[in-house]
Amino acid sequence: MTAFAKEEIDGTIGARLRKLAIEVPDRLALVDGARTWTFRQFLDECATYAKAFSKLDKSAPIVVVMGEEAQTLFVLYGAILAGVPVVPVDIGMPPQG
């Protein structure tokens, strides 16, 4: 298990993901059915979305409809890596009230 220094505990999710991709790049990070991704591969997938999201206005959030597919996590983490505010929405949750 990779331990984080005290100052990293208050750090960003993106910084932690990058650290894992450097320190344990070949360790399994995600399984989606028959597909698997290592931490390096996971970061690479997220970076693809981050590149696109980095062109967006960072004062307006994007909505990510949460699903069970790996792509949902790539999109979510891509937005986080790009510094874009994210509103995750789970359409499977019943409405409040």
Secondary structure, DSSP 8 states (H G I E B T S, - for coil): -----HHHHTS-HHHHHHHHHHHSTTSEEEEETTEEEEHHHHHHHHHHHHHHHTTS-TTS-EEEE--SSHHHHHHHHHHHHHT--EEEE-TTS----
